[in-house]
Amino acid sequence: MKTYQVDKNGYYGRFGGAYIPEILHQCVQDLRDNYLKILESDDFKREFDQLLRDYVGRPSPLYLAKRLSDKYGCKIYLKREDLNHTGAHKINNTIGQILLARRMGKSRIIAETGAGQHGVATATVCALMDMKCVVYMGKTDVERQHANVQKMEMLGAIVVPVTSGNMTLKDATNEAIRDWCCHPSDTHYIIGSTVGPHPYPDMVARLQSVISAEIKKQLMEKEGRDYPDYLIACVGGGSNAAGTIYHYVDDERVKIILAEAGGKGILSGMSAATIQLGKEGIIHGARTLVMQDEDGQIEEPYSISAGLDYPGIGPIHANLSATGRARVLAINDDEALNAAFELTRMEGIIPALESAHALGALPKVEFAPGTVVVLTVSGRGDKDMDTYIKNLNIRDL
């Protein structure tokens, strides 16, 4: 049977793999040898499920957005990952990875973060498990996401501002990898998205697959069938999207729409629409689509959303686009802002700017009456209030 899941060598079609410095080879090999054994063991599943239920607050609701549905002429269900502890889907992955790190004898955790949600989720589980935590964050993001920086520090993490490049997510990831190279024996790197060398993209997707597992059950209760007609999610690295589609990716009845960050426009030179603009290359240990110039130098991405301005994309999503399994839409800053204000005023839900990109896809798709759409609201908008308020006054609401 044809599958869009990872193969035994860590590839999604021609994307994926592990392209890493020699010093990290043993770390990544150990992870590759152990992650499935650990994730599939009864004691891991028991502890993971219990923490997701009692600590994170899962299952997250599947909410029928009636006014939004009326506007777009279909049934729009919102998967409310914004209601998780720490305010986003990121906690699903960090709890899983710290349980894995503990079972592998690691005592120190490092992470990268853009919007700060993954950093907060990592700092949270490190506090919970009494482990040292260092979070790398671009200086640009430290300034625009200061509330999340304060949360990480209150939780006991050391936040390291990164001043290379354009001081955002790519540069934070570079620094985290450098740290890992210096401390390979005692450190586990909790990557926050479906990026990096194999087995990370698959491991993160599996830990996030709780989202689609819940959607199946919840749709059966609400619609009498366990699949939607459409799944919509935003993609930067792509972890919330991977979790949303995980149990549906091989089900051709379900159409997949991925919303990436168009920035000021695909052709503006200020965009993070990697799938539209990228060429095949290697970034942070995986072969995928990368925004790069003709000499192979990485081009700086831009998005109003701190969590989406990454110049690569998870290899699973590169493959879904290349094979035509997913439709990819670039949502510009203005379209995302309009969608955020629309959801806020119509449903009383303030989404993260990342999630607003998924909402921005709704006007670009024609839905037949009765179509069932599930859209993942990957995070809440607390962290983006400064940006929203700045833009509120210039909009005719």
C-alpha positions as CSV (number, residue, x, y, z in Angstrom):
1,M,0.0,0.0,0.0
2,K,1.2,3.5,-0.9
3,T,2.2,5.5,2.2
4,Y,3.2,9.1,2.9
5,Q,4.8,8.1,6.3
6,V,8.5,7.8,6.9
7,D,10.4,4.7,5.5
8,K,12.9,2.6,7.4
9,N,15.8,4.8,6.4
10,G,14.2,8.0,7.6
11,Y,12.9,9.4,4.3
12,Y,9.6,10.7,3.1
13,G,10.0,10.1,-0.6
14,R,13.3,11.8,-1.4
15,F,13.1,14.1,1.7
16,G,14.5,13.5,5.2
17,G,17.5,11.5,6.2
18,A,20.2,12.4,8.7
19,Y,23.0,14.8,7.5
20,I,25.0,15.5,10.7
21,P,28.5,16.3,12.0
22,E,30.5,13.2,13.0
23,I,30.4,14.3,16.7
24,L,26.6,13.9,16.8
25,H,26.5,10.6,15.0
26,Q,26.4,8.4,18.1
27,C,23.7,10.6,19.8
28,V,21.5,10.4,16.7
29,Q,22.1,6.7,16.2
30,D,21.3,6.0,19.9
31,L,18.0,8.0,19.5
32,R,17.2,6.1,16.3
33,D,17.9,2.7,17.9
34,N,15.8,3.5,21.0
35,Y,12.9,5.9,20.2
36,L,10.4,3.4,18.8
37,K,11.1,0.8,21.5
38,I,10.6,3.5,24.2
39,L,7.5,5.2,22.5
40,E,5.8,1.8,22.0
41,S,6.5,0.4,25.5
42,D,3.6,0.0,27.9
43,D,5.2,2.0,30.7
44,F,6.0,5.0,28.4
45,K,2.4,5.0,27.0
46,R,1.0,4.8,30.5
47,E,3.0,7.8,31.8
48,F,2.6,9.8,28.6
49,D,-1.2,9.3,28.5
50,Q,-1.6,10.1,32.2
51,L,0.3,13.4,31.9
52,L,-1.5,14.4,28.7
53,R,-4.8,13.8,30.5
54,D,-4.1,15.2,34.0
55,Y,-1.3,17.8,33.3
56,V,-2.0,19.0,29.8
57,G,-5.8,18.8,30.0
58,R,-6.4,16.5,27.0
59,P,-8.4,15.7,25.1
60,S,-8.6,19.2,23.6
61,P,-12.1,20.1,22.5
62,L,-13.3,19.9,18.9
63,Y,-15.5,22.9,18.6
64,L,-18.1,23.6,15.9
65,A,-17.6,27.3,15.1
66,K,-21.2,28.1,14.0
67,R,-20.8,31.7,12.9
68,L,-17.6,31.0,11.0
69,S,-19.4,27.9,9.4
70,D,-22.3,30.1,8.3
71,K,-20.0,32.6,6.7
72,Y,-18.0,29.9,4.7
73,G,-21.0,27.7,3.9
74,C,-19.7,24.5,5.5
75,K,-19.1,22.9,8.9
76,I,-15.9,24.3,10.5
77,Y,-14.7,22.4,13.5
78,L,-11.8,24.0,15.4
79,K,-9.3,21.6,17.2
80,R,-8.6,23.6,20.3
81,E,-4.9,23.1,20.9
82,D,-4.9,26.6,22.3
83,L,-6.6,25.3,25.4
84,N,-3.7,23.0,26.4
85,H,-1.5,23.8,29.4
86,T,1.1,26.4,28.2
87,G,-1.3,27.5,25.4
88,A,-0.3,25.5,22.4
89,H,0.3,22.0,20.9
90,K,4.0,22.1,21.8
91,I,3.5,20.5,25.2
92,N,2.4,17.2,23.6
93,N,5.9,16.8,22.1
94,T,8.0,18.1,25.0
95,I,6.3,15.8,27.5
96,G,7.0,12.8,25.2
97,Q,10.6,13.8,24.6
98,I,11.5,14.5,28.2
99,L,10.1,11.1,29.2
100,L,12.3,9.6,26.4
101,A,15.4,11.6,27.5
102,R,15.0,10.4,31.1
103,R,14.8,6.8,29.9
104,M,17.9,7.3,27.9
105,G,19.8,8.6,30.9
106,K,20.1,12.2,29.9
107,S,20.3,14.9,32.6
108,R,20.4,18.2,30.6
109,I,17.9,19.5,28.0
110,I,18.4,22.1,25.3
111,A,15.8,23.5,22.9
112,E,15.4,26.2,20.2
113,T,12.3,28.4,20.1
114,G,10.9,31.1,17.8
115,A,7.5,32.2,19.1
116,G,8.5,31.0,22.5
117,Q,5.7,28.4,22.8
118,H,8.1,25.5,22.4
119,G,10.6,27.2,24.8
120,V,7.9,27.6,27.4
121,A,6.7,24.0,26.9
122,T,10.3,22.7,27.3
123,A,10.9,24.8,30.4
124,T,7.6,23.6,31.8
125,V,8.5,19.9,31.5
126,C,12.0,20.5,32.7
127,A,10.6,22.1,35.9
128,L,8.2,19.1,36.2
129,M,11.0,16.6,35.8
130,D,13.7,18.5,37.7
131,M,16.1,18.7,34.7
132,K,18.5,21.5,33.6
133,C,17.1,23.5,30.7
134,V,18.8,25.9,28.2
135,V,16.7,27.6,25.5
136,Y,18.2,29.3,22.5
137,M,16.1,32.1,21.1
138,G,16.9,34.7,18.4
139,K,17.3,38.2,19.8
140,T,14.6,39.5,17.5
141,D,12.2,37.0,18.9
142,V,13.3,37.7,22.5
143,E,12.2,41.3,22.0
144,R,8.8,40.5,20.3
145,Q,7.9,37.6,22.5
146,H,9.1,39.0,25.9
147,A,6.1,37.5,27.8
148,N,7.2,34.0,26.9
149,V,10.9,34.8,27.8
150,Q,9.7,35.9,31.3
151,K,7.7,32.6,31.6
152,M,10.7,30.5,30.7
153,E,12.9,32.3,33.2
154,M,10.3,32.0,35.9
155,L,10.2,28.2,35.2
156,G,14.0,28.0,35.8
157,A,15.3,27.9,32.2
158,I,18.3,29.8,31.0
159,V,17.3,31.7,27.9
160,V,20.2,32.5,25.5
161,P,19.6,35.4,23.0
162,V,21.2,34.6,19.7
163,T,22.6,37.5,17.7
164,S,23.7,35.8,14.5
165,G,21.8,36.1,11.1
166,N,18.5,37.8,11.4
167,M,18.3,36.6,15.0
168,T,15.2,34.4,14.7
169,L,14.3,30.7,14.6
170,K,16.9,29.4,12.1
171,D,19.7,31.1,14.1
172,A,18.4,29.7,17.4
173,T,18.5,26.2,15.9
174,N,22.0,26.7,14.7
175,E,23.1,27.6,18.2
176,A,21.3,24.7,19.8
177,I,23.0,22.3,17.4
178,R,26.4,23.8,18.4
179,D,25.6,23.3,22.0
180,W,24.6,19.7,21.4
181,C,28.0,19.1,19.6
182,C,29.8,20.3,22.7
183,H,27.7,18.2,25.2
184,P,26.7,15.0,23.3
185,S,26.9,12.6,26.2
186,D,24.6,14.2,28.9
187,T,22.3,16.4,26.7
188,H,19.1,15.7,24.9
189,Y,18.0,18.2,22.3
190,I,14.2,18.6,22.3
191,I,13.5,19.8,18.8
192,G,10.2,21.5,18.6
193,S,9.0,20.7,15.2
194,T,9.1,18.0,12.5
195,V,12.5,19.1,11.3
196,G,16.1,18.0,11.9
197,P,17.8,14.6,11.3
198,H,15.9,11.3,11.4
199,P,14.4,10.2,13.8
200,Y,13.2,13.7,14.9
201,P,10.6,14.4,12.2
202,D,9.0,11.0,12.8
203,M,9.3,11.1,16.5
204,V,7.7,14.6,16.8
205,A,5.0,13.6,14.4
206,R,4.2,10.5,16.5
207,L,4.1,12.5,19.7
208,Q,1.8,15.1,18.1
209,S,-0.4,12.4,16.5
210,V,-2.6,12.5,19.7
211,I,-4.3,15.4,17.8
212,S,-5.5,13.3,14.9
213,A,-6.3,10.3,17.2
214,E,-8.6,12.6,19.1
215,I,-10.1,14.1,16.0
216,K,-11.1,10.6,14.8
217,K,-13.0,9.9,18.0
218,Q,-14.5,13.3,18.3
219,L,-15.8,13.4,14.7
220,M,-17.4,10.0,15.2
221,E,-19.3,11.4,18.2
222,K,-20.3,14.6,16.4
223,E,-20.7,13.5,12.7
224,G,-21.2,9.8,12.8
225,R,-18.0,9.3,10.8
226,D,-14.3,9.5,11.9
227,Y,-12.9,11.5,9.0
228,P,-13.4,15.1,7.7
229,D,-13.5,16.3,4.1
230,Y,-10.7,18.8,4.8
231,L,-7.9,19.2,7.3
232,I,-6.3,22.7,7.6
233,A,-3.2,23.6,9.6
234,C,-0.4,26.1,9.5
235,V,3.2,25.0,8.7
236,G,6.5,26.5,9.7
237,G,8.5,23.5,10.7
238,G,5.2,21.7,10.7
239,S,4.5,19.8,14.0
240,N,0.9,20.8,14.6
241,A,0.2,20.0,10.9
242,A,1.9,16.6,11.2
243,G,-0.1,15.8,14.3
244,T,-3.4,16.9,12.7
245,I,-2.9,14.8,9.6
246,Y,-1.0,11.8,11.1
247,H,-3.9,9.3,11.1
248,Y,-5.3,10.6,7.8
249,V,-2.3,11.1,5.6
250,D,-2.9,7.8,3.7
251,D,-6.7,8.4,3.5
252,E,-7.3,9.9,0.1
253,R,-10.9,10.8,1.1
254,V,-9.4,13.6,3.3
255,K,-8.0,16.7,1.5
256,I,-5.1,18.4,3.2
257,I,-4.5,22.1,3.1
258,L,-1.3,23.6,4.6
259,A,-1.0,27.3,5.2
260,E,2.5,28.7,5.2
261,A,3.7,32.3,5.9
262,G,3.6,34.5,2.8
263,G,5.0,37.5,4.8
264,K,4.7,40.6,2.7
265,G,4.1,38.5,-0.4
266,I,5.8,35.6,-2.1
267,L,7.7,37.8,-4.5
268,S,8.4,40.6,-2.1
269,G,11.8,39.3,-0.8
270,M,10.1,39.3,2.7
271,S,8.4,35.9,2.9
272,A,8.7,32.5,4.7
273,A,6.8,30.5,2.1
274,T,9.4,27.8,2.0
275,I,7.3,25.2,0.0
276,Q,6.6,27.8,-2.7
277,L,10.0,29.4,-2.8
278,G,12.3,26.6,-1.6
279,K,14.7,24.4,-3.6
280,E,15.9,21.0,-2.4
281,G,18.8,21.3,0.0
282,I,20.0,20.3,3.5
283,I,19.2,22.3,6.6
284,H,19.6,21.3,10.2
285,G,20.4,17.7,9.4
286,A,17.7,16.9,6.8
287,R,17.1,17.0,3.1
288,T,14.1,19.2,2.4
289,L,13.0,22.3,0.7
290,V,15.1,25.3,1.7
291,M,14.9,29.0,0.9
292,Q,18.4,29.5,-0.7
293,D,20.1,31.6,-3.3
294,E,21.8,30.2,-6.5
295,D,25.0,29.6,-4.5
296,G,23.1,27.5,-1.9
297,Q,23.3,30.2,0.8
298,I,20.2,30.2,3.0
299,E,18.0,33.2,2.5
300,E,16.6,35.0,5.5
301,P,12.9,34.3,5.9
302,Y,10.4,36.8,7.2
303,S,6.9,36.5,8.7
304,I,4.8,38.6,11.1
305,S,4.6,35.3,13.1
306,A,7.7,34.4,15.1
307,G,6.9,30.7,14.9
308,L,6.6,30.5,11.1
309,D,9.7,32.4,9.8
310,Y,11.9,29.3,9.2
311,P,13.7,28.9,5.9
312,G,13.1,25.1,5.7
313,I,10.1,22.8,6.2
314,G,9.6,19.4,7.7
315,P,10.4,16.7,5.2
316,I,7.0,15.1,5.6
317,H,5.4,18.3,4.3
318,A,7.9,18.8,1.5
319,N,6.9,15.3,0.3
320,L,3.2,16.0,0.6
321,S,3.6,19.0,-1.6
322,A,5.9,17.3,-4.1
323,T,3.5,14.4,-4.5
324,G,0.4,16.6,-4.7
325,R,-1.1,15.0,-1.5
326,A,-1.4,18.4,0.1
327,R,-2.4,21.8,-1.3
328,V,-0.1,24.5,0.0
329,L,-1.3,28.1,0.3
330,A,0.8,31.1,1.2
331,I,-1.0,33.4,3.6
332,N,0.3,37.0,3.8
333,D,0.7,39.0,7.0
334,D,-2.4,41.0,6.3
335,E,-4.5,38.0,5.5
336,A,-3.4,36.3,8.7
337,L,-4.2,39.4,10.8
338,N,-7.7,39.7,9.1
339,A,-8.4,36.1,9.9
340,A,-7.3,36.5,13.5
341,F,-9.6,39.5,14.0
342,E,-12.4,37.6,12.2
343,L,-12.2,34.6,14.6
344,T,-12.0,36.9,17.6
345,R,-15.1,38.9,16.7
346,M,-17.1,36.0,15.4
347,E,-16.3,33.2,17.9
348,G,-14.6,35.0,20.8
349,I,-11.3,33.1,20.3
350,I,-8.0,35.0,20.0
351,P,-5.7,32.7,18.1
352,A,-1.9,32.7,17.9
353,L,-0.5,34.4,14.8
354,E,0.6,31.0,13.6
355,S,-2.9,29.6,13.8
356,A,-4.2,32.8,12.1
357,H,-2.4,31.7,8.9
358,A,-4.5,28.5,8.9
359,L,-7.6,30.5,9.3
360,G,-6.4,32.8,6.5
361,A,-6.8,29.8,4.1
362,L,-10.6,29.7,4.6
363,P,-11.4,32.5,2.1
364,K,-9.2,30.8,-0.5
365,V,-11.1,27.5,-0.7
366,E,-14.6,26.9,-2.1
367,F,-16.4,24.5,0.2
368,A,-19.6,22.6,-0.9
369,P,-22.5,22.9,1.5
370,G,-22.3,20.3,4.3
371,T,-18.5,19.8,3.9
372,V,-16.8,18.9,7.2
373,V,-13.6,20.9,7.8
374,V,-11.3,20.5,10.8
375,L,-8.9,23.4,11.3
376,T,-6.3,23.2,14.1
377,V,-6.0,26.3,16.3
378,S,-2.4,25.4,17.3
379,G,-2.0,28.1,20.0
380,R,-3.6,31.0,21.7
381,G,-2.9,34.7,21.0
382,D,-1.7,35.9,24.4
383,K,1.9,36.1,23.2
384,D,0.9,38.1,20.1
385,M,-1.2,40.8,21.8
386,D,1.3,43.6,21.1
387,T,1.2,42.8,17.4
388,Y,-2.6,42.6,17.3
389,I,-3.1,45.9,19.2
390,K,-0.6,47.7,16.9
391,N,-2.7,46.6,13.9
392,L,-6.1,46.9,15.6
393,N,-6.4,50.6,15.1
394,I,-5.6,50.6,11.4
395,R,-8.3,48.1,10.5
396,D,-12.0,48.7,9.8
397,L,-13.6,46.3,12.2
